């Protein structure tokens, strides 16, 4: 069997396992619906938080207002963004965690330890990893993360070109964007350049 077919078979088996996962079913108000998009040829990995309600309903990652803003930041069209051969989309929690008092609940803690190592090992061609929000940054930057998300995002030169750190593009963060105009002025153009380079 050719190597590429063997790799594809392993990936299909992994995705089947993920879709069948019921580890934290008792904690998910709408039940499990793992949402991940990966391909062995992906060049950019995006690690976010967890699917929101609209994404849970559609089954399409970042298929909401947050995703529209994220694509604007990245400078890519939907057809590019949703091409798994280019973008791998792996949230910290693969299922919608439900709502809390001030928005969606945090990603379920069982998820990343259970699946991320196996998922990331199936992505050998990643050139750029984008950590979106505090949960992804906490796990993957560890002690390299700054005291606040704002400081971590502003310190992008400490992580680039391998990693880029972003705030969550949720409409709830509109005030953060207004208070930090340097993000649109400095970070977005830098991000688009790195994305274009990784996809070239």
Secondary structure in CASP SS format (residue, H / E / C, confidence):
PFRMAT SS
TARGET T0000
AUTHOR 0000-0000-0000
METHOD secondary structure of the structure
MODEL  1
X C 1.00
X C 1.00
X H 1.00
X H 1.00
X H 1.00
X H 1.00
X H 1.00
X H 1.00
X H 1.00
X H 1.00
X H 1.00
X H 1.00
X H 1.00
X H 1.00
X H 1.00
X H 1.00
X H 1.00
X H 1.00
X H 1.00
X C 1.00
X C 1.00
X C 1.00
X C 1.00
X C 1.00
X H 1.00
X H 1.00
X H 1.00
X C 1.00
X C 1.00
X C 1.00
X C 1.00
X C 1.00
X C 1.00
X C 1.00
X C 1.00
X E 1.00
X E 1.00
X C 1.00
X C 1.00
X C 1.00
X C 1.00
X C 1.00
X C 1.00
X E 1.00
X E 1.00
X E 1.00
X E 1.00
X C 1.00
X C 1.00
X E 1.00
X C 1.00
X C 1.00
X H 1.00
X H 1.00
X H 1.00
X H 1.00
X H 1.00
X H 1.00
X C 1.00
X C 1.00
X C 1.00
X C 1.00
X C 1.00
X C 1.00
X H 1.00
X H 1.00
X H 1.00
X H 1.00
X H 1.00
X H 1.00
X H 1.00
X H 1.00
X H 1.00
X H 1.00
X C 1.00
X C 1.00
X C 1.00
X H 1.00
X H 1.00
X H 1.00
X H 1.00
X C 1.00
X C 1.00
X C 1.00
X C 1.00
X C 1.00
X E 1.00
X E 1.00
X E 1.00
X E 1.00
X C 1.00
X C 1.00
X E 1.00
X C 1.00
X C 1.00
X C 1.00
X C 1.00
X C 1.00
X E 1.00
X E 1.00
X C 1.00
X C 1.00
X E 1.00
X E 1.00
X C 1.00
X C 1.00
X C 1.00
X C 1.00
X H 1.00
X H 1.00
X H 1.00
X H 1.00
X H 1.00
X H 1.00
X H 1.00
X H 1.00
X H 1.00
X H 1.00
X H 1.00
X H 1.00
X H 1.00
X C 1.00
X C 1.00
X C 1.00
X C 1.00
X C 1.00
X C 1.00
X E 1.00
X E 1.00
X E 1.00
X E 1.00
X E 1.00
X C 1.00
X H 1.00
X H 1.00
X H 1.00
X H 1.00
X H 1.00
X H 1.00
X H 1.00
X H 1.00
X H 1.00
X H 1.00
X H 1.00
X C 1.00
X C 1.00
X C 1.00
X C 1.00
X H 1.00
X H 1.00
X H 1.00
X H 1.00
X H 1.00
X H 1.00
X C 1.00
X H 1.00
X H 1.00
X H 1.00
X C 1.00
X C 1.00
X C 1.00
X C 1.00
X E 1.00
X E 1.00
X E 1.00
X E 1.00
X C 1.00
X C 1.00
X C 1.00
X C 1.00
X H 1.00
X H 1.00
X H 1.00
X H 1.00
X H 1.00
X H 1.00
X H 1.00
X H 1.00
X H 1.00
X C 1.00
X C 1.00
X H 1.00
X H 1.00
X H 1.00
X H 1.00
X H 1.00
X H 1.00
X H 1.00
X H 1.00
X H 1.00
X H 1.00
X H 1.00
X H 1.00
X H 1.00
X H 1.00
X H 1.00
X H 1.00
X H 1.00
X H 1.00
X C 1.00
END
